[in-house]
Amino acid sequence: MSSTLQTLIALGLVALALAFLLRSWFGNKKSSGCESAGCSAVSPEVKKLQAKLKR
């Protein structure tokens, strides 16, 4: 394998790694709070209201 081909392959791998890091840094951030639809933290008052509405 020639040194030119090895250099191109190495530069390609570095470019892919850089693209992956930039995507993870600047990509969409997921919300970690309870504003998301899948929040499992439910207060006792909400649990009481849900039980009352099921009846």
N, C-alpha and C positions, 0 to 999 in steps of 0.2 A: 504494500500500500504506500503510495507516495506521500510525502510530507505535506504537500499542498492539499490533498484530499483529507488527510487527518486534521489539518487546520480548519478546513471548511466544516467538517463534521463537528469539531469542538465548538466552533463559533455558532453553529446551528443549535447545539445543545444549550449553550449559554443563553442564546436568544430565547429559546423555549422556556428556560427556567426564569428568565427575567420577565417574560410575558405572564407566566403563571403568578409570580410574586406581585406584579403590578395589578393583575386582575383581582387578586385576593385583597390587596390594600385599598384599591379604589373602587371595587365592585359594590354592589348593593349590600348594605348592612341590614342584617336581620334584627328586628326589634326583640329585646330580651324582656321587656316589661309585659304587663298584663293588657296592653292595648291590642295585642294580637288575639286572634280568634281562638287559639288553642290554649289559653291560660287555664291552668289547673288550680290556681289559688282562688278559692271561693269562700267568701266570708260566711259566717253563720247566719246572718240576716238573709243573704241571698239563698242559702240552702232552705231556710224556712219558707221563703216566698216560693221557691220552686216546688216544695212539697205541697204547699197550699194550692198552687195552680194546677197540680196534677190531679187533685181531688175533684 
